[in-house]
Amino acid sequence: MASDDLPPRAPAAPVFETFGCRLNAYETEAMKALAAEQGVSDAVVVNTCAVTAEAVRQARQRIRKLRRENPDARLIVTGCAAQTEPETFAAMPEVDLVLGNLEKMQGPAWARLKREEALGGNGGPNLIGETEKIRVDDIMSATETAGHLIDGFGTRARAYVQVQNGCDHRCTFCIIPFGRGNSRSVPAGVVVEQIRRLTAQGFNEVVLTGVDLTSWGADLPGKPPLGDLVQRILRLVPDLPRLRISSIDSIEADPALVDAVASDRRLMPHLHLSLQAGDDLILKRMKRRHLRDDAIRFCEEIRRARPDIVFGADLIAGFPTETEAMFENSLKLVADCGLTWLHVFPYSPRQGTPAARMPQVAKAVGKARAARLRAAGEAARDAWLDSRVGQVERLVMETETRGRSEGFAEVILPEPRTPGALVEARIAARDGERLLAA
């Protein structure tokens, strides 16, 4: 058969790659749905992260590899790094289009991509803007966050519900507000209805996500706090077995949230705290809103209210001007707050932020301090996991043999169970970072 007689190649399904936070992963799932609705194909979409320079470097490296693997596809870069430095990605020969964080979540943007796909390339010969590579609007103009409906990252283990986006704070090290815009909330009624729908579909755990979750409600009528939303969900969706909260800013935790943690066992005893440092002067230079004693007091208060609580935390090592004594205060915070799950970052200067203009700590020093923090975190984690041996854990199954405990431990079961199911298992041993059920 001559090549001209070959049947036309079927359009390939879009390829999506995600970097960064859980919210980015959530939004990738929403983009998949938008692309499917519009029939977009033959596209590679990279959803980037801007939190560190390393995250941007990894995205650029991955883009080059994806182009080699998909030479004929349209390569689209979006996400926070695309929002904050679109020219960086537009200058890459591998990239066909840079799409902003607002645009990536809008149906019309994907409808336009489909029209252009039919014409070929970035608009085809009959569209204005044939050579346009950057479609990034002013993120600060965003005034609302849509309650996108997705069904849980292609798994039955849990569903994620975005209730908030953006951030009104301006920590000196952080570029994220410029990638996400100002804080904006999904109304409580929309959130409750989405969780009702997900619960009716059989999801046993729902996770509330956002960029600055504890700022939820500040832009809504009456300025309700996050605790009001949590209590409303628990009250109005009585069939929901497990509700989990992602990262929060402890200084913004309201009494209703503390009361919900204390009084409702369906709210998981696991809070991830945005602490960043344990030294007061560094916290002030970061322009954080809490001091060391505030963090310790919060952890003590929650632990009194819910003794089985497990804390995670974000910590930065090697922030500008950090001395060894200042770092030691952060190191001691692991024990002083009783932290279990640590996310540790060596400080990474982000162009345009105030911290990038401060006296920098040597990169090697920052990396060494980060390693010491991670070691302290691993020791605390292992001690907590050891304390679970012999206990009965309530799990939501992530796969047939792996479950996740209420305190966020990974548990391996000897016999297969149904993914998404709630099961109980007695812990027989610890195997590194995981627990083994009997």
N, C-alpha and C positions, 0 to 999 in steps of 0.2 A: 504493500500500500504506500503510495507517495505521501510525503509529509503534508501536502496540501489537502489530502483526503482524510487525515486523522480527525477524529471528533474533537470538538473544542474542550479544553481542559476545564474541569469543574472548578469553580471558585473555592479557594481554600478558606477555612474558618479563621477568624482573627486569632492572633497570638497575643496574650497579655502577660506582661512581666511587672511585678510589684516590688518596690523597695520601701523600707521604712515601717511606719507604725500600723497598728491594727485598723485605724481609720482609713489609711490608704488602701489596705486590703479590702475593706468594706466597699470603698468607692470603686475599686476595680471590678467587684462583682456587679455593682450598679452599672458601670460602663459596659460590661458584657451584655447585660439586659438591654441597654439602649442600642448597642450595636446590632443585637439580634432583631430588635423591633424594626430597625431601619434596613436590615439586610446587608449590613456592611461586611465585606469579605476581603481577602487578600490584603490584610493590614496587620502590622505588628505595632502594638501599643505598649509603651514603657511608662509606667507610673512612678515617677522619681520621688526621692526624699532629699530635703535640703538641710537636715539637722546638723550634719557635719560635712567638712570638705571631703572626707573619705567616702561618704555616701554618694556624693556627686561624682567622685572619681570612679567608683564602682559602677555607677549607672553608665558613664561614658564608655567604660570598658565593655560592659554588657551590650551596649548599643552596637559597637563595632562587630562583636561576635554575631549578634542577631542579624545584622545586614549580610554578613557572609553566609549565614544559614538560610536567609530568605532574600535572595538577590532581587526578586521581582515584586516583592510586597511593598506597599506603602508604609513607611516607618514613621510613626507618630510618637512624639515625646510629650508627656504631660506631667502633672504633679507639682509638688512644691518647688523643686529645683527649676523646673520649666517656668514656673511663675516668677521666681526671684531672679533668675538669670537666663532669660529666653535666648539672648544673643549667643550664649555659650553653646547651646545645642543647635541653634540655627546655623552656626558656622561649621558644624560637622557635616561633611559631605554625605554621610550615611543617612542623615535625617531629612525627611521630606516635609514635616510639619511640626510646629511647636504649638501645643494647645494648652490654654490656661486652666487653672483650677476651677474657675466658674464654668467655662465652656465645656469642660469634659463631662459635666453632670447635666447638660442641657440637651434635650431631644433634638431641637433644631440644628445644633452643631453636628450631630451624627447624621441627620437627614442631609445636610450639606455634604458631608463626607461621602454619602452614598451617591449623590448626584455627581460629584466629582469623579468618583470611582467609575461611573458609567461612561464619563467622557475621557477618563485617563489622566492620571497625574494630579497635580495641584490645581485643578479647575478646568483643565482642557483648553482648547483654543477659543472657545466661545464664552468663557467666563472672565469677568474682570478680576484682576488680581492673580493672574496665572502664576506669577513668580513669588507670590506671598508665602512666606514660610512661618510667620509668627501670628498667631491669633490669641492674644493674651490681653484681656481687659484689665482695668484697674480693680484689683481685688477689694480695695477699701470701699468701693461703691456697693458691695454686696450688702443687702439688708435682710435677707432671710435665707434659711436653710431648708431645702425640701426634704420631706420624710420619705426618702427613696425606699421602696419595698423590695427587699431581697430575701432569699430563703436560706441563708446560712452557709455560704462558702462551699457549696457543693457537697456538704456533709450533713448528716442528721444529728451530729453531736450537739450543736448549739447554734443559735441565731444571734446576729449582731444588729443592734438598732442604733443608728446615729441620731442623737438627740441635740447635738450642739456642734458648731463649727467656729473657727476663728478664735482670736484672743485679743482682749483689750489691754493686757499688760505688756510691758516693754522691758523684759529682762535684758540686761546688757549683753548677754552672750547669744541671744536667740534671734534667728532670722525667720522663724515660723510665722509670726503675725504678718509678715510681708508676703508670705506664700498662701496664707489662709484668710487674711482680712480680719476685721473686727468681729467680736463675738456675736453670734446670732443663734437663736434657739428654735427648735421645733416645738410647736405648741403641745401641751400635755395631752389634749384630746387626740391628736394625731398619733402620738407615741403609744397611748393606751390602745387605740384601735389596731395599730400595727402589731402590738404584742398579743392582743387577743387573736388576731388572724394567725400568727405564728404558733401560738399555743394550740389553737384548733387543728393546725396541720401536724401536731405531734412533737414539736420541739419542747424538750424538757428543761433547757437552760437558755436564758436570754441574757446577753451582755450589753449594757449601755455604753456607748462610745462617744467621744468628742475630743476636741483639741484641748479645751480647758473646761472639763466637765462640770466642775463646781461653780462655774459662772453661768450655768444654765438658768434661764428665767430672768436674768437681769434686764433683758430687752423686751420682756413680755409685760402685758398689763398687770399691775399689782406687784411686779418683780418677785414672783415666787421663787424660793430657794430649791436646790436640787432635792433636799429631803422631802419636800412636798410632792415632787414628781415620783420619787421612789415609793413613798407611802401610798400615793394614789394608784400606782401600778399594782402594788401588793393587795390593795383593797378591792380594786375593780377587776382584777384578773385573778380570781381565787384559784383557778385551775393551773396556774403557772407554778411548776415545782421549784424552780431555782432561778433567782435573779442575781446577776453579778455586775459589779461596777468596775470599770477600767480605771485608769490613773486619775487621781484627784489631787488637788492642792489642799493640804490639811488645814491651812489657816482659814480657808473659805468654807470648811465643813460646818453646816448649820445644825442647830439642836435637833431638828426633825430627822436629819440623816443619822445622827448619833443614836437617836431613839429607835429608828428603824433597824439599825445594826444590832441594837441590844434586844429588841423585842420580837423580831420576826426571823425564825430559823430559815425561811426560804431565801433570805438575803445572805449570800455566801460570806463566810468569815475570812475574807481575803481582800485587803485593800492595798493598792499600789500607790505610793506616795511620791509626789514631785518634791523631793527635799533638796537635791542638787549639792548641798554642802553642809558641814557641821560647825563652821566657824562664823561667828557673828560679823566680823569685818568683811569676810569674803561674801557672806550673804547680802550685806549692804551694798558691796560693790557689784554684786550680781543684780541688784535692785529687786531682790526677793521681798516678800511681804511678811516673812516670819523670821524669828531668831531661833537659835539652837534650842533654848528652853521651851519655846512654843512647840517644836516638833516632839520633844520628849514628853511634854505634858499631854499632847494629843494622844500619843501612843499609849500612855498610862491610862488616860480616861477611857479610851476604846477598849483596852484590855480589861479594865474593871467591869465594863458593861458587857463584854463578850469575851470571856477568858480563852476561847478557842481561836481568837482572831490570829491571822497570819499576815505580816506586813512585807510588802516588797517596796523598793525605792529606787529612784533614779539618783545617781551621784556622779558629779564631775570631778575629776582629778586634774591638778595642774592648772587651775584657773589663774589668769594674770595676777601677779603680786603674791600668790600663795607661797608662804614660807613652810618649812618643815613642821613648825609648831601648829600652824593653821591646818595643814593636812592631817596632823595627828588628831585634831578635833573632829574632822570628818571620819577618820578611821574609827575613833571611839564611839561615834554615833551608831555604828552597827550594833554594838552591845547595849548602848544606852537606850536606844529605841526598840531593841529586840527585833532587828530586821532579819528576814529569812531569804527573800528573793531579790537579788540586787541586779540592776542594770547600771553598769559602770562605763563611763565615757572619759577618755583623756580629752582635755579641752581642745577644741578645734576652732581657730579664729574664723569667723564668717564676715566677709567684706561688707562694710556698711553698718556693722554693729559697734556700739561704744566699747565693748570689751576688746575688740580687735585693735583699738588704739591705746590700750593700757600696756604697761610693761609686761612682757611675756615671760612665762616660765619656759625654760629649755624643754624642747619636745621630748628628749630622752628622759628628763626628770618626770614629766607628766605621764609618760608611758609606764615608768617604773612605779609611780604612785598608784596608777590605775591597777597595775598587777597586784600590788599589796592590798588594795581595796577588794579586788576580786577574790583574793585568797581568804580574806576575812569573811567575805560573803559566803564562799564555798564552805568554810568551816561551820558557820552558823546554819547554813542550809543542811549540811550533813547531820549536825546535832539534832535539828528538828526532825529530819526524816527518821533518824534512829529512834526518836521518841514515839514515832507512830508504829513501830514494830509491836505486834501483839494486839493492836487496836483494830476495831472494825471501822472501815471507811465507807462512806456513801459516795458512789462514783457515777458520773455520766460517761458512757462509753464513747470514745472517739473513733476507735476501730473495733474489730471483733475481739482483740486481745488487749487493748490499751484503754484505760479509763483515766479520768481526771477527778481528783478528790475535791471536797469543798474548799480545802486550803490550798488548792492548785498543785498538788503533787501528782506526778505521773505514776500510774500503777499498772503493772503488767499482770494479767490474769492467765492462769494455766489452761483454761478452757474458753472457747469462743463464746461471745455474747453478741446480742444484736446492737449494732452501732446506734447511738442515740438513746439507748435504754438506760434507766436508772437501776443500779445494782448495789448490793453491799458485799464487801469482801474483807476478810481478816488478813492483816499484813503479816507476812512471815519473815521478811528480810528486806534490807536495803541493798540495792545493786547500783553503786555510783550515785547518779542523780535521780534514780527511780526507786520505787518501792515494788516489791514482788508479793503478790497475794498467794495465800495458801491454796 
